[in-house]
Amino acid sequence: VQLQASGGGLVQAGGSLRLSCVASGRTFSSYYMGWFRQAPGKEREFVAAIMWSGGTTTYSDSVKGRFTISRDNAKNMVYLQMNSLKPEDTAVYYCAASPRESLYVPNYAFWGQGTLVTVSS
């Protein structure tokens, strides 16, 4: 699976952005999909993940209630809708695919190139 993320940009605090990730490969629907982020000088951290069918989602406490992950298996797409953005959400955001359900970076075998989100105060 090859992944390509897009949709990042500069937004003011309180604003919204929608990240998209397109996947190549006919087995996209068999992967557990996640979004991670990495701020300067910090480790990559889990943001959100979604089951193969799209029926179950998981979020980090820091984004719960503000971000929504979704997927469209027919289009090989996964999305991250980010609302009520805060300056501390500033990071490079990565989409990733795992063959099994996981919230941990090492378990994700495939990664997109990342898209930068900058939230100004």
Disulfide bonds with the S-S distance in Angstrom:
Cys21-Cys95 2.05
